[in-house]
Amino acid sequence: MTEVDLYNLSPTLRLMGMGVLIAVLPLALTLYQNRRNPANAKLRAMTVLTLFLTFDLVLFGSFTRLTDSGLGCPDWPGCYGSASPLGAVVHIDAAQAAMPTGPVTHSKAWIEMIHRYLATAVGFLILVLAVSSTWQRWKGQHSFQGAWQVKPFWAWLTLFWVCMQGAFGALTVTMKLFPAIVTLHLLGGIGLLVLLSAQVAWKPKSQRQEIQTHQRRLIWVAAALLTAQIALGAWVSTNYAVLACDGFPDCNGQWWPAWNAQGFEIWRHLGMDSMGQYLPMEALVSIHFVHRLMALLVFSFAAFMIWQFRKYKVLPGLTNFLLALLTLQFITGLSNVVLDWPLVAAVAHTGGAGAIMMTLTYMLSRSKTSTQ
């Protein structure tokens, strides 16, 4: 197989150009549709567009990981020093000939590069949001009472976040799918959804629903539990432990399989323990089973919270939507086990986790603690 430098910055400008081209069309269409609206409405429409494309990016990132395409181009940011797989045909042919089912094939290279193009497009849109929000705040174009607005600080924080996310994306490739890095990359994508959702969902305090202090605490606890569960789910996926447990609700015919802590050694290479030895099957089973146990806790807590909110009519629309998402999440998670990890269900499971976190963010952004 042809040797390749892990970092080759020569195609950076061309790759950025591809991302800008992808972003310009939906951005221009959004601005045209809102051409008669005030400046703050245009900015909100742009933020909604960016959130939508970021959610698509998270889904496509999951698709990239689940199709084993994360190393489809083994260097960064391009593909064998080219801005697209078209310029790397010779290298990809050589790699595919050496390992026909290996990490580098033409289809996997295109999947990986499309993911990078979409990530660049999202980064460009977030840069536009940061600059636009700062300009509008300086001009005082959306500072009137009761209007939707976002502080430039949050837009620039989102830009910083997406830049860090790009850095983790680079490390995902150059560190050869190092499980801790891949997990942090997925969590970073969820964090990006949270930041953008908070900006889209923002309302003046006078327009938010008043709820009791303990009810807002329930939302915060649910968000914390879900974050832990998403991290465990990412750990299952990045360690390829989805099928380690056969059967449901038991695991390989056992209700409490043998425990092996090697699976939770954080700083290690894929498939290896911290000493460089191959991970035993029991370690993968432990990773999977802990995810199941955490799912039981998350669903139990969420069911209690939804029951409380429906009883006292707290954020009824969002509460019903949360119930629907949790039901879908249970179905897709179960499908991954009993149907041997179908690609559609696996991608939907990642998307469902992101959607639930976005819904909890909306709940926090649309409510305030009662003054009574």
Legacy VTK file of the C-alpha trace (Angstrom):
# vtk DataFile Version 3.0
C-alpha trace
ASCII
DATASET POLYDATA
POINTS 372 float
0.000 0.000 0.000
1.224 3.481 -0.878
2.570 5.445 2.055
0.741 8.707 2.722
1.428 11.683 4.951
-1.193 11.948 7.682
-1.443 15.716 7.216
-1.295 17.264 3.757
-2.619 20.828 3.696
-2.173 21.415 -0.039
-5.871 20.789 -0.907
-7.217 22.907 1.973
-8.357 25.910 -0.075
-10.040 23.747 -2.715
-11.781 21.695 -0.036
-12.978 24.889 1.668
-14.280 26.041 -1.699
-16.321 22.845 -2.019
-17.833 23.448 1.408
-18.715 27.039 0.546
-20.357 25.933 -2.707
-22.495 23.421 -0.808
-23.540 26.096 1.724
-24.195 28.967 -0.685
-27.234 27.509 -2.458
-29.397 26.819 0.638
-28.147 30.053 2.215
-29.118 32.098 -0.848
-32.523 30.391 -1.000
-33.135 31.091 2.699
-32.203 34.750 2.337
-34.394 35.085 -0.767
-37.401 33.569 1.012
-36.908 36.023 3.885
-35.961 39.047 1.770
-38.943 41.101 3.042
-38.461 40.126 6.682
-36.553 42.201 9.248
-32.897 41.506 9.935
-33.487 39.415 13.060
-35.945 37.161 11.185
-33.363 36.589 8.459
-30.750 35.709 11.056
-33.130 33.273 12.735
-33.883 31.591 9.401
-30.150 31.242 8.802
-29.730 29.713 12.260
-32.536 27.221 11.591
-30.870 26.282 8.297
-27.528 25.769 10.049
-29.163 23.612 12.735
-30.869 21.497 10.049
-27.624 20.928 8.140
-25.745 20.220 11.380
-28.278 17.526 12.244
-27.745 16.095 8.753
-24.010 16.211 9.389
-24.390 14.212 12.610
-26.476 11.631 10.754
-23.965 11.409 7.924
-21.130 11.154 10.434
-22.921 8.164 11.930
-23.349 6.697 8.438
-19.633 7.243 7.790
-18.677 5.438 10.986
-21.159 2.581 10.531
-20.014 1.882 6.974
-16.388 1.745 8.163
-15.585 4.747 5.979
-13.790 6.800 8.619
-10.426 5.920 7.047
-11.691 5.965 3.465
-9.145 8.734 2.939
-6.275 8.045 5.345
-4.912 11.601 5.382
-6.377 14.984 6.280
-7.962 17.255 5.152
-8.006 15.859 1.605
-7.730 12.432 0.061
-4.141 11.405 -0.678
-3.352 15.087 -1.030
-6.268 15.771 -3.412
-9.457 17.720 -2.816
-11.590 14.760 -3.936
-11.214 11.018 -4.564
-11.095 11.790 -8.296
-7.539 13.014 -7.848
-6.589 9.988 -5.767
-7.755 7.179 -8.067
-4.295 5.616 -8.401
-3.718 5.542 -4.650
-7.202 4.206 -3.902
-6.841 1.522 -6.585
-3.566 0.393 -5.015
-5.024 0.311 -1.510
-8.139 -1.515 -2.677
-6.097 -4.056 -4.628
-3.995 -4.770 -1.535
-7.053 -5.057 0.749
-10.332 -5.391 -1.219
-12.436 -5.205 1.956
-10.072 -2.887 3.823
-10.622 0.648 5.084
-9.791 2.317 1.740
-12.114 1.741 -1.217
-13.599 4.110 -3.770
-17.030 4.111 -2.134
-15.597 4.633 1.346
-13.375 7.453 0.096
-16.381 9.276 -1.356
-18.402 8.786 1.837
-15.574 10.183 3.941
-14.986 13.177 1.667
-18.694 14.032 1.421
-18.701 14.071 5.210
-15.784 16.519 5.167
-17.458 18.715 2.530
-20.647 18.884 4.601
-18.645 19.659 7.752
-16.898 22.503 5.939
-20.263 23.834 4.733
-21.609 23.849 8.288
-18.477 25.626 9.497
-18.922 28.295 6.822
-22.566 28.859 7.799
-21.616 29.209 11.464
-18.962 31.761 10.490
-21.641 33.701 8.576
-23.899 33.585 11.654
-21.135 34.881 13.920
-20.275 37.773 11.617
-23.939 38.609 10.875
-25.014 38.575 14.522
-22.097 40.829 15.453
-22.896 43.231 12.606
-26.592 43.371 13.473
-25.895 43.919 17.148
-23.464 46.731 16.257
-26.076 48.312 13.988
-28.803 47.775 16.610
-31.047 46.029 14.084
-32.627 43.460 16.405
-32.258 44.940 19.839
-35.895 45.976 20.268
-37.983 44.442 23.053
-39.632 41.080 22.389
-37.713 40.235 19.191
-35.870 36.989 18.644
-32.180 37.615 18.996
-28.950 35.875 19.799
-25.978 37.397 21.505
-22.867 37.401 19.308
-21.030 35.671 22.160
-23.052 32.487 21.563
-22.512 32.625 17.811
-18.748 33.003 18.239
-18.719 30.248 20.873
-20.455 28.014 18.324
-17.796 28.912 15.765
-15.035 28.029 18.234
-16.851 24.770 19.000
-17.111 23.758 15.343
-13.405 24.521 14.847
-12.578 22.223 17.754
-14.908 19.653 16.235
-12.914 19.868 13.015
-9.721 19.263 14.974
-11.209 16.129 16.532
-12.309 15.046 13.064
-8.710 15.309 11.913
-7.521 13.306 14.924
-10.157 10.661 14.229
-8.417 9.991 10.911
-4.786 10.490 11.866
-5.102 8.464 15.083
-6.758 5.611 13.183
-10.208 5.636 14.823
-8.830 5.873 18.364
-11.979 5.081 20.425
-11.635 7.970 22.906
-11.192 10.495 20.081
-14.109 9.120 18.038
-16.339 9.222 21.126
-15.371 12.835 21.860
-16.001 13.685 18.200
-19.560 12.340 18.442
-20.153 14.167 21.732
-18.854 17.337 20.078
-21.449 16.936 17.338
-24.205 16.626 19.940
-22.828 19.701 21.702
-23.021 21.614 18.437
-26.684 20.652 18.109
-27.297 21.894 21.652
-25.633 25.264 21.007
-27.574 25.863 17.798
-30.857 24.613 19.298
-30.499 26.997 22.232
-30.074 29.886 19.791
-33.063 28.868 17.637
-35.314 28.225 20.654
-34.441 31.458 22.482
-37.357 33.564 23.680
-37.551 36.643 25.895
-38.254 35.637 29.495
-41.651 37.304 29.339
-42.710 34.761 26.677
-41.464 31.636 28.433
-43.697 29.261 30.379
-43.294 29.421 34.125
-42.576 26.057 35.725
-41.576 24.963 39.195
-37.920 24.829 40.209
-37.970 21.063 40.662
-39.457 20.658 37.177
-36.556 22.513 35.568
-34.196 20.409 37.645
-35.803 17.301 36.160
-34.919 18.572 32.675
-31.313 19.275 33.700
-30.948 15.817 35.266
-32.463 14.210 32.165
-29.941 16.085 29.999
-27.054 14.940 32.202
-28.212 11.310 32.134
-28.706 11.455 28.381
-25.210 12.886 27.870
-23.740 9.974 29.808
-25.838 7.533 27.795
-24.777 9.084 24.478
-21.134 8.770 25.561
-21.730 5.092 26.418
-23.522 4.562 23.103
-20.611 6.130 21.247
-18.257 3.875 23.194
-20.302 0.841 22.133
-20.237 1.935 18.490
-16.568 2.918 18.316
-15.539 -0.381 19.910
-17.862 -2.354 17.600
-19.646 -3.870 20.587
-23.202 -3.517 19.254
-23.527 -7.235 18.563
-21.554 -8.370 21.628
-24.827 -9.230 23.355
-27.062 -11.635 21.455
-30.691 -11.568 22.555
-32.904 -9.222 24.527
-33.508 -8.602 27.402
-30.903 -11.227 28.312
-27.351 -11.053 26.984
-25.982 -14.229 25.358
-28.413 -16.256 27.464
-27.304 -14.575 30.711
-29.063 -11.964 32.813
-25.793 -10.728 34.299
-22.786 -11.555 32.093
-19.226 -11.714 33.406
-17.600 -8.319 33.949
-14.340 -7.271 32.263
-13.122 -3.735 32.986
-10.623 -3.696 30.110
-13.373 -2.444 27.845
-13.485 0.808 29.819
-9.787 1.591 29.663
-10.024 4.963 27.955
-6.602 5.587 26.392
-6.043 2.624 24.100
-6.153 1.748 20.419
-9.144 0.198 18.697
-9.506 -3.477 19.583
-6.630 -3.345 22.068
-6.302 -2.886 25.805
-3.952 -0.357 27.397
-1.121 -2.932 27.293
-1.464 -3.468 23.545
-3.158 -6.865 23.840
-6.342 -7.780 21.960
-9.523 -7.058 23.873
-11.293 -10.235 25.025
-14.909 -10.755 24.041
-15.952 -10.343 27.673
-14.760 -6.704 27.531
-17.019 -5.963 24.551
-19.922 -7.658 26.325
-19.316 -5.450 29.367
-19.341 -2.312 27.204
-22.636 -3.322 25.621
-24.269 -4.396 28.881
-23.415 -1.159 30.709
-25.076 0.741 27.861
-28.202 -1.366 28.355
-28.235 -0.740 32.101
-27.851 3.003 31.562
-30.655 2.910 28.996
-32.923 1.390 31.642
-32.093 4.244 34.017
-32.572 6.919 31.348
-35.906 5.556 30.148
-37.179 5.135 33.709
-36.258 8.694 34.638
-37.653 10.079 31.378
-40.922 8.199 31.890
-41.258 9.713 35.363
-40.505 13.208 34.057
-42.978 12.892 31.184
-45.660 11.614 33.564
-45.080 14.620 35.821
-45.117 17.092 32.933
-48.264 15.666 31.354
-49.987 15.673 34.732
-49.305 19.379 35.310
-49.429 20.427 31.619
-45.801 21.535 31.524
-44.644 22.341 27.973
-47.247 19.932 26.537
-46.135 20.045 22.902
-42.476 19.407 23.677
-43.377 16.758 26.263
-45.437 14.779 23.745
-42.660 15.115 21.170
-40.145 13.839 23.727
-42.363 10.817 24.398
-42.507 10.036 20.666
-38.720 10.340 20.328
-38.092 8.061 23.304
-40.414 5.454 21.831
-38.580 5.620 18.512
-35.243 5.423 20.322
-36.304 2.247 22.106
-37.433 0.678 18.812
-34.229 1.526 16.951
-32.041 0.404 19.849
-33.894 -2.925 20.060
-33.655 -3.322 16.277
-29.873 -2.978 16.442
-29.744 -6.069 18.666
-32.464 -8.359 17.336
-31.986 -7.491 13.639
-28.153 -7.622 13.709
-27.409 -3.901 13.488
-29.295 -2.741 10.355
-27.739 0.412 8.955
-30.965 2.443 8.859
-31.825 1.649 12.476
-28.267 2.353 13.633
-28.167 5.778 11.942
-31.655 6.580 13.241
-30.540 5.631 16.756
-27.792 8.243 16.647
-30.183 10.804 15.173
-32.743 10.017 17.853
-30.220 10.701 20.609
-29.422 14.065 19.040
-33.110 14.910 18.615
-33.861 14.090 22.257
-31.025 16.332 23.415
-32.323 19.108 21.155
-35.810 18.696 22.645
-34.469 18.979 26.193
-32.597 22.118 25.100
-35.850 23.554 23.765
-37.543 22.739 27.073
-34.935 24.690 28.996
-34.970 27.583 26.531
-38.771 27.881 26.493
-39.290 27.789 30.266
-38.359 29.780 33.340
-38.550 29.184 37.065
-41.807 30.304 38.626
-41.517 33.351 40.868
-44.294 32.103 43.145
LINES 1 373
372 0 1 2 3 4 5 6 7 8 9 10 11 12 13 14 15 16 17 18 19 20 21 22 23 24 25 26 27 28 29 30 31 32 33 34 35 36 37 38 39 40 41 42 43 44 45 46 47 48 49 50 51 52 53 54 55 56 57 58 59 60 61 62 63 64 65 66 67 68 69 70 71 72 73 74 75 76 77 78 79 80 81 82 83 84 85 86 87 88 89 90 91 92 93 94 95 96 97 98 99 100 101 102 103 104 105 106 107 108 109 110 111 112 113 114 115 116 117 118 119 120 121 122 123 124 125 126 127 128 129 130 131 132 133 134 135 136 137 138 139 140 141 142 143 144 145 146 147 148 149 150 151 152 153 154 155 156 157 158 159 160 161 162 163 164 165 166 167 168 169 170 171 172 173 174 175 176 177 178 179 180 181 182 183 184 185 186 187 188 189 190 191 192 193 194 195 196 197 198 199 200 201 202 203 204 205 206 207 208 209 210 211 212 213 214 215 216 217 218 219 220 221 222 223 224 225 226 227 228 229 230 231 232 233 234 235 236 237 238 239 240 241 242 243 244 245 246 247 248 249 250 251 252 253 254 255 256 257 258 259 260 261 262 263 264 265 266 267 268 269 270 271 272 273 274 275 276 277 278 279 280 281 282 283 284 285 286 287 288 289 290 291 292 293 294 295 296 297 298 299 300 301 302 303 304 305 306 307 308 309 310 311 312 313 314 315 316 317 318 319 320 321 322 323 324 325 326 327 328 329 330 331 332 333 334 335 336 337 338 339 340 341 342 343 344 345 346 347 348 349 350 351 352 353 354 355 356 357 358 359 360 361 362 363 364 365 366 367 368 369 370 371
